[in-house]
Amino acid sequence: MAKILLADDAAFMRMTIKNALAKEGYEDVLEAEDGAMAVEMYAEHKPDLVFMDITMPNMDGLEALKAIKGADPQAKIIMCSAMGQESMVIEAVKSGAQDFIVKPFKPERIIKAVKDMGL
């Protein structure tokens, strides 16, 4: 089963995604509270997929995306953003994000994104 890293400064968002994943049998879920922690955890655990919020303290999601893709060009990363962040979403896709999800989202959208990654 896939190992998934959730990077979001909002504990509620991490819990929401984690619960959606657990219902589908994805139990191996790691959590990071900011981009810097996400980069460290990616290097240490090599997850199969990362859900990354764009707006986070210490290191935002775009910086973390670029750092992870720089270290591992094969990394699978799905960005999460609030409405109104279209320019950041475009930059994220140009920087290597495979998909993006707009908040608020339904659990089905999370599962579809995971399945679309082949996991």
C-alpha positions, -999 to +999 in steps of 0.1 A: +000+000+000+012+035-008+029+058+017+015+093+015+028+125+030+003+153+039+019+188+042-005+214+055-002+239+084-039+233+093-043+202+114-080+201+104-070+198+067-045+170+074-071+152+094-098+156+067-074+142+040-062+114+063-097+103+071-107+102+034-076+081+027-082+058+056-117+050+044-101+037+012-075+016+030-045+041+028-031+037+063+005+047+059+001+085+061+028+109+073+021+145+083+041+177+080+031+211+094+051+232+070+071+231+038+105+227+055+093+197+075+078+182+043+111+184+025+129+167+055+102+140+057+103+134+020+140+128+021+138+105+051+107+084+042+104+087+003+066+086+002+048+075-030+027+107-030+026+141-014-004+164-008+011+199-003-007+230+007+006+261-011+003+286+018+024+274+049+048+291+073+086+286+073+087+274+037+056+276+014+044+248-007+059+261-039+094+263-024+089+228-009+077+215-042+108+228-060+131+214-033+115+180-034+114+178-072+151+191-073+161+161-051+138+136-068+124+145-102+101+115-101+083+127-069+045+127-072+031+159-057-005+172-056-009+208-046-038+220-025-049+257-027-077+279-017-098+297-043-082+327-058-046+313-059-047+306-097-013+321-104+003+300-077-014+269-091+000+276-125+035+281-111+031+248-091+022+229-123+051+245-142+074+234-113+063+198-116+031+193-096+011+165-112-023+178-100-040+204-078-070+204-057-090+235-048-102+239-012-127+232+001-128+198-015-148+166-012-132+133+000-140+118-034-117+143-051-088+132-028-093+096-037-096+103-074-063+122-073-046+092-055-060+067-080-050+090-110-014+087-097-017+049-100-017+042-063 
